[in-house]
Every structure is written in structure tokens, then in C-alpha cells.
Amino acid sequence: MARHKTQAYSEEFRREAVRLSDLPDKTATSVAQELGIHPNQ
């Protein structure tokens, strides 16, 4: 079975993702699309 390499995101990237997701008009899916990542990441 192949192992998947996990992506390490910087602290700054994570903080921005949280900041965006806390906005009232944003969904997790829309934030993920803006950041170029899969919504399940």
C-alpha cells in the first residue's frame, strides 16, 4: 500500500485560513478554493 505524503502548511498559512473561515460570509469550501486546497484538508 502506498503512503501519502502529507503537506506541511506554514503557521502564517494556517492563521490566514482560520481568519478567512471566521468571516461571516465564508464557508469552509469557499476558503479552501481561495487557498487552492481541497476542502477536506
Secondary structure in CASP SS format (residue, H / E / C, confidence):
PFRMAT SS
TARGET T0000
AUTHOR 0000-0000-0000
METHOD secondary structure of the structure
MODEL  1
M C 1.00
A C 1.00
R C 1.00
H C 1.00
K C 1.00
T C 1.00
Q C 1.00
A C 1.00
Y C 1.00
S C 1.00
E H 1.00
E H 1.00
F H 1.00
R H 1.00
R H 1.00
E H 1.00
A H 1.00
V H 1.00
R H 1.00
L H 1.00
S H 1.00
D C 1.00
L C 1.00
P C 1.00
D C 1.00
K C 1.00
T C 1.00
A H 1.00
T H 1.00
S H 1.00
V H 1.00
A H 1.00
Q H 1.00
E H 1.00
L H 1.00
G C 1.00
I C 1.00
H C 1.00
P C 1.00
N C 1.00
Q C 1.00
END
